[in-house]
Amino acid sequence: MQKKVSIAATWRYFDFWLIGAVALLVIFGITMIRSAVAGNVELVELNLVQRQLIFTLAGTALMLVVAAIDYRLWASISRPIYVGTIILLATLTIVGRAITARSRDAERPVRPVSRLRNSRTKGATRSKPISP
């Protein structure tokens, strides 16, 4: 028979100071995003502040769920999580290189080389100074 764990016992050792510090940083970050977006119509249309708030709420909910799970369960499944993470990172590295190479070849910009830049690389100098 399993022991019944109360809600108070679950959150007894929870680090509320850490959560407070993270909350202050999140508020500061959202404020910075809002000030960067202010006045720019193109950025306002992207709803960056609303998206950040949604991701903040989702991350907070996920954090509370993960924190409520007993640490012994996390310890028992730590090796499969580690191996799975390594496999995902290796897969991401391989797929990311393939996608980057494909997109780089497809959209390679063609930049004209100016005569001035070209003449400087050959060692030529200007005969007249540039007037302001």
SULDABEL-V574995 format. One record per pair of residues at least 12 apart in sequence whose C-alpha atoms are under 7 Angstrom apart, sorted by the first residue. I is the first residue (numbers start at 1). J is the second residue. If there is no record, write none. Layout:
BEGIN
I_J + I_J
END
This chain:
BEGIN
10_68 + 30_49 + 30_52 + 33_49 + 34_49
END
